[in-house]
Amino acid sequence: LAMEQGSGFSFMKYGTAASFAMVLLAYWFRSPGESGLDNRLDTVLSSLLRAESKVGMNNARPRVAIGLGGCVDVIVDGVTLLNKIGLPPTGQPLHHDYIENADQLAQSFAYFFAPGAASERFVINDTLFSQLVEASRELPDNRWAIGGNAPVMAGRMATEGCDVLLGGSFSPDFADILSQHITVAGNVVEEPDIHLILEYPSGATWGQYTARRANRYIVHSDDHNPYLASLQDFEVKLQDFHPDLLVVGGLQMMDSFPFQRGEREALLSRLGSLLSSSSPRTGVHFEMASFVDEGLMGDLLRLILPHADSLGMNEQELPNLLSLLRGSNVTVLSDPNPRVATVLDQMRALYRLFNQRYRDANEDSRPLTRLHVHTLAFQAMIVTRGSQWKNTMSAVAKASLTANRHVCGSPDIDPSKARLIMDESFSVSSKEGSQRIPLEETRPVSCWDEEDYEICVAPVLVCTEVYQTAGGGDNISAAGLVLQI
């Protein structure tokens, strides 16, 4: 989630200059007893800001089309909400593909809460979902905002200097607070879909469970988004928009949804046809999400992903997609704090498997030329040499800085509210004898060539005073894309 009523967008363009000033102030007022770790953090921040600012937008605003869907996000403290409805901590954390009752909600929340892993689940019980929404309204610290992958990415890209065509259905009130650089393609709805964002900070407790990192658990019971309600209008307006980049996200709203037989496949086939008909000069990015429905994942691998040449995902979604590509089952929960070497090995494997599928395919498809993985501790990107994607080093730096800006809720990065959790050096692979790369404070973004691609890795200045985690991945992915189109 990125856009709260009244928040606007213009303040973000001053973020880099203000962050430089923040670094100088932090240095000037530092007490003599503060450790060298603070100096190191300041240097890393200054270096990331320089890397981000090495390239800028051209005079012409890039044109980006983003779909599909949208919702109203209601952000609450997760533990407070569960206490409000009188739901006691379960003694049995369990994974559920979807939520049918309060017991399953407690089990599912506990399953992801303790490791601090992001998750999103469909609530099939309308009565339970309505109870959760009403209880959320009564919490004093609840916040309402425009949500959904597509609107959040659209907001970030408009903030960063793009003109955006957004495929989504919104109520008049929320459509009015979108950036002037966003054009909506979709129906006006009086009752938009609502997503409940159950946020929790690192160290939060619920009964015997303690969260190892800040994150969120999302529940929804959508009526419009699973049917890609804005697709037809989006398709029509796209013909005259001529985007430089086409982004697709939000398809996890189809996950575990009770479609009629053949209904989901027909919708995805239509979306796949739209993607396949896009100009070869237009980059196509697909944003992954929390998928557990293997049937849906199979449809995506067959109908949607072959038409994307860029993928974005987090540390949970990467091993999940890789497992399915290798013919195994969905991976529900993975290490929420993976090592750099582990992620890079998974990215290489995913890159090779996707491009092998491309070479073996008879139908019209695209090679995978860009892969961006965002984790709590670092950003990592693989970009094919000679592809249309440019400025990889600056893009990874911008993605890293955006992680802090979004989670802390400020365009200005305050070093006193951040920490580095990435190792001081990392192996480029888990294979024995692999090269180790030190984290250099003055050059924190490490880039090197392998095979036919470049890899870049950047540390994240992890926010220690969390405003919200929801929407983090969408903001990070969007920011990384902006400098590469």
WOKAGI-V532352 format. One record per run of one state. SS is the DSSP state (hx for helix, st for strand, lp for the rest). FROM is the first residue (numbers start at 1). TO is the last residue. Records with the same first field share a line. If there is no record, write none. Layout:
SS: FROM-TO / FROM-TO
This chain:
lp: 1-2 / 5-9 / 29-35 / 54-62 / 68-70 / 85-97 / 100-101 / 114-118 / 124-125 / 139-142 / 148-148 / 160-162 / 168-169 / 171-171 / 176-181 / 186-187 / 189-193 / 201-204 / 207-208 / 211-214 / 221-224 / 228-230 / 242-244 / 249-250 / 255-262 / 277-282 / 288-293 / 304-304 / 308-309 / 326-339 / 361-369 / 375-377 / 385-391 / 409-414 / 421-424 / 428-435 / 439-439 / 441-442 / 444-445 / 451-452 / 460-460 / 464-471 / 483-485
st: 3-4 / 63-67 / 71-77 / 98-99 / 119-123 / 143-147 / 163-167 / 170-170 / 182-185 / 188-188 / 194-200 / 205-206 / 209-210 / 215-220 / 245-248 / 283-287 / 310-314 / 370-374 / 378-384 / 418-420 / 425-427 / 436-438 / 440-440 / 443-443 / 446-450 / 453-459 / 461-463
hx: 10-28 / 36-53 / 78-84 / 102-113 / 126-138 / 149-159 / 172-175 / 225-227 / 231-241 / 251-254 / 263-276 / 294-303 / 305-307 / 315-325 / 340-360 / 392-408 / 415-417 / 472-482
